[in-house]
Amino acid sequence: MTLERKRKTKDPCFDCGLHKDLCLCHLIPSLDLKTKLVLVIHHRELKRTSNTGRLALKSLKNSEMRVRGLKDAGPLDLSDLLTPNYRTLLFFPSDEARELTPTLVSESPLPIQLIVPDGNWRQASKVAIRHPELRHLERVMISTPNTSTQHLRAEHFEEGMSTLQAIALAFAATEDDEVGNQLLQLYKEKLNRTLKARGQLA
């Protein structure tokens, strides 16, 4: 049983998932960028206080959330995201995925729309399978190894990282390093305050 399951956060802040005494919402940046984030989140993630995707949504004005897996809502249709106004990329590692770099971004004058699956590895990996409308999208990834020794959740792959970490690295490529650093700093605050709540930091 993980620490997360043993120590449920009581009365957490809805936006950051932390106990209200440790709330970091006042530290969330407000970034108005060309790159658009679409977070395709599994409904079970909405209840997890360790979720960081919602922090990305709060930070990025040009963003939206789509919830998948709801029993009574019917199949989630993402076809309206396939608009000529953006170069739409599916952000998830796979054999055919290209490394997301400024060079890749410069291949088109269109702004990037980044579709990011959010959930555990199994849930996120099913997005492209369950949504045939995304099947022909160009796939991109960040292969930078995660060298951190502390995590919000156990990571089972060398490149495994939280959703906010991955988005920060992606936006460093599509926008600039300053944007990426602001998002990474927010993740570090989330991590430190979560570890403090778990009694792993003084």
N, C-alpha and C positions, 0 to 999 in steps of 0.2 A: 504494500500500500504506500502510495507516494505521500510526501509531506503535504502536498496540496489537498489530498483527500482527507488526511488526518486533521488538518487545521483549516477548516472552513472559515472564511472571513465573515464575521458577524456584522450585519448592517453595513455592507460595503457601499461606497460611492458608486452610483450607477455608471458614471462615465469612465472612471479610472480603475474601478474594481478594488481599490484599497480601502482599509478601514478609514472612516472619516477623519480620525486624528492624524492620519498619514496622507490624506488626499493631496494629489499633486496637480489638480486641475488648473490652478493658478499659474502653473509652469508650462502649460500647453501652448505652443506657438500658434499663430494664425497666419498661414502661408497661402497666398493667392498666386497660383502657378499655372503655367500653360499645360503641363502634364496633368492628365486626369486619372484619378485612382477609382477603380470599381472593385470593391471588396465583395467577393461572393462567399458568404460566410455560412457554415453549417449551423443550423438552429441551436444545436447543443452548445456551440461556442459562446452564445449570448449569455449563458448562465455561468461561465467560467471566469472567475476573478483574475486568472492569469492571462486572459486574452489581451493581446496588445493591438489587434487590428482596429479596435474602436478608438484607440488613442491616435492612430494614423488618420482616421476619419475626422476626428476633432481638430487635428492639426492642419488638415488640407481642405481649403474651401472648395476646391474643384474636385469633389469626391462624392461617391454615393455607395450605399450598401444594398446588396441583394441577398435575401435570406433563402437558403435552400433546405430541403428536407422536411418542410412543414407538412404534416399529414393531411390537413384539411384545405390546403391552399392549391392543390393540384401541381402539375409540373411547372417548374420555373422556366420561363422563356426569356432568353437573353438576346434574342435576335435583334431587338431594337438598339443594342449597343454597336451593331455593325454599321456605323455611319461613315460617310465619306469625309466628314469633318476631322477625323482622327486617323492616325495609323494605330490600329488596335493590336496589342500584343498580349499573349497569354503568358503570365509569369509563373512558370513552374518547371523544375528541372526534368529533363528527359533526354533521350539519346539524340533527338533531332533539335534540341533547343540550342540557340546561339547565345554566346556571352553578351550580356547587356552592357554596352560600352558607349561612350560619346561618339565613337566612330560609327557604330551601328545606328545610333540616333540620327546622325548627320546624313544618312542615306536618303532621307525624305524630308521635304520642307514642312510636312504636316506635324502638328503636335502629337505626342504620344498619349494614347489611352491604354492604361495598364490594368488588365484584369488579373486580380490576385485571389486565388482560392485561399480560404482561411478555415482551418480546422486542424485536426491531427493529420498525420501523414496519409493515413488511409482515406480519410474523408476528402482531403484536398486533391488527392490523386484521381478521384472519381469525377471531378468537375468536367474535364475534357471528354470523358467517356459518356457521362450522363447528359451532356449538352452537345448534341451533334452540330448545332449551329456554330460552335466554336472549333469544330474539327479542323478547319482549314486555316485557322489563324497561325501566324508566325509565333513560335514559342521562344521565350528567352529565359535566361537564368543568371544567377550570380554564383559562381563556383568558389568564391573566396572561402577558405576553411574558417570555421568558427573556433578560434583559439581560446575563447573565454573558459574559465574554470568554474564559473557559476552561471546557473541558468534558472529560468522560471519553471521549466519543465525538463525532464530528462531528454537529451538529444541522442538519437540512435545512429545518426549519420554525421560524418565529418563536416559536411556543409550545412547541417541542420541548424536552424536559428529561429528566433521568434519572428512573427509576422512583421512587427515594427522594425526589427533589425534589417530584415530583407528589404522592406520598402525603403528604408533609409539608404541602403546601398544602391537600390535601383534609382532613386531620385537623385542621388549624387551623380549618376550617369546621365539621366535625362534632363536634369537642371544644372546643378553645380555642387561642389563639395560643401559649401556653406549650408545649403538646404539639407544635405545628408547628415552633416554634423549636428544640426539642430534636432533632427529626428532621433539620431543616435543618443544624444544627450538626454532626451526625454525617455528613451528606453532604459538608460542607465539609472535614471531616477526611479523608474518603475521597479527595476530589479532590486536596487538598494533598499527601497522602502518595503518591498515584499519580503526580502530576506530579513529585514529588521522585524517585521511582523511575525515571521516564523521563528524568531529567536536566534537566527544565524549571524546577525550583526548586532553590535552594541548600539 
